[in-house]
């Protein structure tokens, strides 16, 4: 429901914001609508889609969100009873995509 988006946007160190922009990805359309309705900060965006292709597409370019990004993931795939090989494929691809951008972390 995007509950972590505003706290992440508000996070600071020495009075400076940690994040210029915060993007949430919600797979379920109803949850996406709830998350969008919960935020009116123009620096917060909520996308309806699958997290894995979203990260892959974002990381495919040379410049990722101004040079670096932090990916906070709450994706309880262990609850979906996916086979271990599928979990390795999904998370391995995500790690590979982010690793192409030094300074970006998960």
C-alpha positions as CSV (number, residue, x, y, z in Angstrom):
1,X,0.0,0.0,0.0
2,X,3.0,2.3,-0.3
3,X,3.3,2.9,3.4
4,X,7.1,3.2,3.3
5,X,7.2,5.7,0.5
6,X,6.6,8.9,2.6
7,X,9.0,7.9,5.4
8,X,11.7,7.1,2.8
9,X,11.1,10.5,1.1
10,X,11.3,12.2,4.5
11,X,14.6,10.5,5.5
12,X,17.4,13.0,6.1
13,X,21.1,13.1,7.1
14,X,22.4,16.3,8.5
15,X,19.2,18.0,7.4
16,X,19.6,16.9,3.8
17,X,17.1,14.5,2.1
18,X,18.5,11.1,1.3
19,X,16.3,10.6,-1.7
20,X,15.3,13.1,-4.4
21,X,12.7,10.8,-5.7
22,X,10.9,7.7,-4.4
23,X,9.1,5.2,-6.6
24,X,6.9,2.5,-5.4
25,X,5.9,-0.5,-7.5
26,X,2.6,-2.3,-6.7
27,X,1.6,-5.4,-8.6
28,X,-2.1,-5.4,-7.6
29,X,-4.2,-2.6,-9.3
30,X,-6.4,-2.1,-6.2
31,X,-3.3,-1.7,-4.0
32,X,-1.8,0.6,-6.6
33,X,-4.8,2.8,-6.4
34,X,-4.7,2.9,-2.6
35,X,-1.0,3.8,-2.7
36,X,-1.5,6.6,-5.2
37,X,-4.4,8.0,-3.2
38,X,-2.3,8.0,-0.1
39,X,0.4,10.3,-1.5
40,X,0.4,13.9,-2.8
41,X,4.1,14.5,-2.7
42,X,5.3,15.2,-6.3
43,X,8.6,13.4,-5.5
44,X,6.7,10.2,-4.9
45,X,5.5,8.1,-7.8
46,X,3.6,4.8,-7.6
47,X,3.8,2.5,-10.6
48,X,1.4,-0.4,-11.2
49,X,3.4,-3.4,-12.5
50,X,5.8,-6.2,-11.7
51,X,8.8,-5.2,-9.7
52,X,11.3,-7.4,-11.6
53,X,10.7,-6.0,-15.1
54,X,10.4,-2.5,-13.7
55,X,13.9,-2.8,-12.1
56,X,15.3,-4.4,-15.3
57,X,14.0,-1.7,-17.5
58,X,15.1,1.1,-15.2
59,X,18.6,-0.4,-15.0
60,X,18.9,-1.1,-18.8
61,X,19.8,2.6,-19.5
62,X,23.2,4.2,-18.8
63,X,21.9,6.8,-16.3
64,X,19.8,5.3,-13.5
65,X,17.8,8.0,-11.7
66,X,20.6,10.6,-11.9
67,X,23.4,8.1,-11.3
68,X,22.5,5.8,-8.4
69,X,19.4,4.3,-6.8
70,X,18.5,2.5,-3.7
71,X,16.0,-0.4,-4.1
72,X,14.0,-1.2,-1.0
73,X,12.2,-4.4,-1.6
74,X,9.4,-5.9,0.3
75,X,8.3,-8.7,-1.9
76,X,7.3,-11.8,0.0
77,X,7.7,-14.3,-2.8
78,X,8.4,-17.0,-0.3
79,X,4.7,-16.9,0.4
80,X,4.0,-17.6,-3.2
81,X,5.6,-21.1,-3.0
82,X,7.7,-20.5,-6.1
83,X,10.3,-23.1,-6.9
84,X,13.8,-22.3,-5.7
85,X,15.1,-22.1,-9.3
86,X,12.4,-19.5,-10.2
87,X,13.4,-17.5,-7.1
88,X,17.1,-17.6,-8.1
89,X,16.1,-16.5,-11.6
90,X,14.0,-13.6,-10.5
91,X,16.3,-12.3,-7.7
92,X,19.5,-13.2,-9.6
93,X,18.3,-11.1,-12.6
94,X,17.4,-8.2,-10.3
95,X,20.8,-8.3,-8.7
96,X,22.5,-8.5,-12.1
97,X,20.5,-5.5,-13.3
98,X,21.4,-3.3,-10.3
99,X,25.0,-4.4,-10.3
100,X,25.5,-2.7,-13.6
101,X,25.2,0.6,-11.8
102,X,28.0,1.3,-9.2
103,X,26.6,3.2,-6.3
104,X,23.2,1.6,-6.5
105,X,22.2,-0.8,-3.8
106,X,19.3,-3.1,-2.9
